[in-house]
Amino acid sequence: MNLYEIIKYGEEKLVNVDNGINEAKYFAEDLFSLSKIDFINAKDIELTRIQSEKYISAIDKRLQNIPYNYIVGFKEFYGRKFVVDERVLVPRYETEIMIDYLEKHYMNSKPERILDLCTGSGVIGITLNKIFNVKTVISDISKSALEVAKINANNLKANVDILESDLFSNINGKFDLITMNPPYVPEDRKNKLQIEIQKYEPQHAIFAGDDGLYLIKKFIDELDKYTEPNFISIIEIDETQKEKLIDYLKNRTFKFEFIKDFQNLNRFLILKGSEIDVK
């Protein structure tokens, strides 16, 4: 089969899969490391039997609702390739909003010490380390997730300390920047998630108690002991949790605000120390 034929095969097979037509081309690009010129000359590019079998196998897996990025083995995040598999969640594009916000916040400065909790594959902490080049700790309760984070740190030559920790349980010292993308989806919203998420992505990294706020509340309760006076923290949340979080924070000394995602939904909680003005 040539490249044109194999992509047409993928398009026909994935016609009923969300974004399947595009994924048929993406699979060829990601599995075979092709260029734009290759696609222009697709009818002239013959694939080997091994390449054809690899592509067909990928399509078969996608038809079983296995996430695209688990099949190709990586996900791009903020311009870098991160290894992902069933041990970690697939990073979402919307999470890049966290990085955008922090780059703007530190436009004329930079943090001195970064902590990324619930790091998973390490995308947030490693990305911030590459941007700011400062002392960075990334941690997770999952040993298997940290194995993936270590691979990514090595691949990207990130200077990060990797710790197994249940939130702050094994964390020492204080930080002026703390990020967290925890399990936060309420249990009653499970059926609203895509089938591939429900079936294949690690459930312990998605749900946290009936309302999804168990770990976020625990984080808020312990935050004072691990932050400098001028700290900033950004946490990814579920869009349904804003009012409950406002109520939970009303007697705290933290300043706080919420920022929205690409769908104009409340997606991030920003906590700031007493010495920082809310912009």
Secondary structure as UniProt FT lines:
FT   HELIX           3..13
FT   TURN            14..16
FT   TURN            18..19
FT   HELIX           20..32
FT   HELIX           36..40
FT   HELIX           42..44
FT   HELIX           49..63
FT   TURN            64..65
FT   HELIX           68..72
FT   STRAND          74..77
FT   TURN            78..79
FT   STRAND          80..83
FT   TURN            86..87
FT   HELIX           93..95
FT   HELIX           96..105
FT   TURN            106..108
FT   STRAND          113..117
FT   TURN            120..121
FT   HELIX           123..132
FT   STRAND          135..140
FT   HELIX           143..155
FT   TURN            156..157
FT   STRAND          160..164
FT   TURN            167..170
FT   STRAND          175..180
FT   HELIX           187..192
FT   HELIX           195..200
FT   HELIX           203..205
FT   TURN            210..211
FT   HELIX           214..222
FT   HELIX           223..226
FT   STRAND          227..236
FT   TURN            239..240
FT   HELIX           242..249
FT   TURN            250..251
FT   STRAND          255..260
FT   TURN            262..263
FT   STRAND          266..272
FT   TURN            274..275
//
